[in-house]
């Protein structure tokens, strides 16, 4: 790590020294890394640093190594930096505090509070009902907090699979009917009366849990932006349940999300209208992500009977 980065971190935290305690992960396609730094001489034992360094050549897991893909990633890190520097949440939708952020040419650095230190030290690869509800509660409070807020400096339309940013994946699709309907599905979602700011990548891996699993914080805001809250909800549910679980549990979990949303929105909001609209958008949001997967990775495990059933339902609605 560059000396000026180290000096920035030491100065920001009032620390006398630092050292790398652990490499948490390599960023997607080799665009840098996330590390935990151990600090000495201050009241903060550690920080997490997201160090972005744009590669000269990248190795995308799905083979999507294009200039468009590179520009999208660069923009995503600019958006994330802007998010952490200019937006904040509350205890009901906890995120790590941003301590410092800077950029030097083709490198960017975001210095974040270490969520492990403040009690969110658990990660889950599978979840029980309690953890699913904790994440849905986080999303509901997040969506309520930003309801009607313009996504200034963020993606105008959030989510990493947004149609306008994924023309290559659309072109690669074999499903002719869905390909033809993709633009209309996107238009319907974007025409929502009730818009919020969506996390944009609200998968299970981006939630940090407390020991009990009842409290969560979220990370990774590269694709945060405007849109219908259902985009986050469908993506999260699809990230932690298979097709049989979706068929069985989605209705009850959706009810829970809307109960949490109602408890946290401003009372001057016409909540009945909001809930009606977003429930109608649920199948469109699910189908929109299904569209992306079909072009991006046709063999993905999330392309299942549940997703195909909802997509068929949407295509029927569009014919009426």
KABEL-V350218 format. One record per pair of residues at least 6 apart in sequence whose ideal C-beta (glycine too) atoms are under 7 Angstrom apart, sorted by the first residue. I is the first residue (numbers start at 1). J is the second residue. Records with the same first field share a line. If there is no record, write none. Layout:
I: J / J
//
This chain:
1: 51
5: 109
6: 18
8: 100 / 102
9: 18 / 37 / 47 / 111
10: 18
12: 99 / 100 / 111
13: 39 / 42 / 44 / 47 / 99
14: 42
15: 39 / 40 / 41 / 42
16: 40 / 41
17: 40 / 41
18: 37 / 38 / 39
19: 37 / 38
20: 35 / 37
21: 36 / 37 / 38 / 46
22: 35 / 36
23: 33 / 35
24: 34 / 35 / 36 / 48
25: 33 / 34
26: 33
27: 33 / 34 / 52
29: 58 / 59 / 60 / 73
30: 55 / 58 / 59
31: 52 / 53 / 54 / 55 / 58 / 73
32: 51 / 52 / 53
33: 51
34: 48 / 50
35: 49 / 51
36: 46 / 48 / 114
37: 46 / 47 / 49
38: 45 / 46
39: 45 / 46 / 47
45: 117
46: 114 / 117
47: 99 / 111 / 112 / 113 / 114
48: 96 / 112 / 114
49: 109 / 111
50: 110 / 112
51: 109
52: 77 / 107 / 108
53: 106 / 107
54: 74 / 106
58: 65 / 70
60: 69
62: 296 / 297
64: 168
66: 168
68: 168
72: 165
76: 222 / 223
77: 108 / 222
79: 154 / 155 / 222 / 224
80: 110 / 221 / 222
81: 101 / 108 / 110
82: 153 / 154
83: 154 / 221 / 224
84: 98 / 101 / 110 / 221
85: 98 / 101
86: 153
89: 95 / 142 / 145
90: 145
92: 141 / 264
93: 138 / 141 / 142 / 145
94: 217
95: 217 / 218
96: 112 / 113 / 115 / 217 / 219
97: 112 / 113
98: 110 / 112
99: 111 / 112 / 113
100: 111
101: 109 / 110 / 111
102: 109
115: 208 / 217
119: 210
120: 208 / 209 / 210 / 216 / 217
122: 208 / 209 / 210 / 211 / 213
123: 208
124: 131 / 204 / 209
127: 204 / 240
130: 213 / 214
131: 209 / 213
132: 240 / 253
133: 256
134: 213 / 214 / 215 / 216
135: 207 / 216 / 236
136: 253 / 256 / 257 / 260
137: 260
138: 216 / 218
139: 202 / 232 / 233 / 236 / 257
140: 257 / 260 / 261 / 264
141: 260 / 264
142: 199
143: 196 / 229 / 261
144: 261 / 264 / 265
146: 196 / 197
147: 194 / 196 / 265 / 269
149: 197
151: 158 / 197 / 225 / 226
154: 197 / 224 / 225
155: 200 / 223 / 224 / 225
156: 225 / 226
157: 164 / 190 / 225 / 226 / 227
158: 197 / 198 / 200 / 223 / 224 / 225 / 226 / 227
159: 198 / 200 / 223 / 227 / 231
160: 200 / 201 / 223
161: 289 / 292
163: 170 / 182 / 186
166: 292
169: 292 / 295 / 296
170: 179 / 182 / 295
172: 295
173: 179 / 294 / 295
175: 294
177: 315
178: 291 / 294 / 311 / 315
181: 315 / 318
182: 291
184: 318
185: 284 / 287 / 288 / 291 / 314
186: 288
188: 284
189: 227 / 228 / 281 / 284 / 285 / 288
192: 228 / 277 / 281
193: 277
194: 274 / 277 / 278
195: 226 / 227 / 228
196: 229
197: 224 / 225 / 226
198: 224 / 225 / 227 / 229 / 231 / 232
199: 218 / 221 / 224 / 232
200: 223 / 224 / 225
201: 220 / 222 / 223
202: 232 / 235 / 236
203: 235 / 236 / 239
204: 239 / 240
206: 218 / 219 / 220
207: 216 / 218
208: 216 / 217 / 219
209: 216
228: 278 / 281 / 285
229: 278
230: 278 / 281 / 282 / 285
231: 285
233: 257
234: 282 / 285 / 286 / 289
235: 289
237: 246 / 250 / 253
238: 289 / 302
241: 249
243: 304 / 305 / 306
246: 306
247: 306
254: 282
258: 275
262: 271
265: 271
283: 310 / 313 / 314
284: 314
286: 307 / 310
287: 310 / 311 / 314
290: 303 / 307 / 311
293: 300 / 302 / 303
294: 303
//
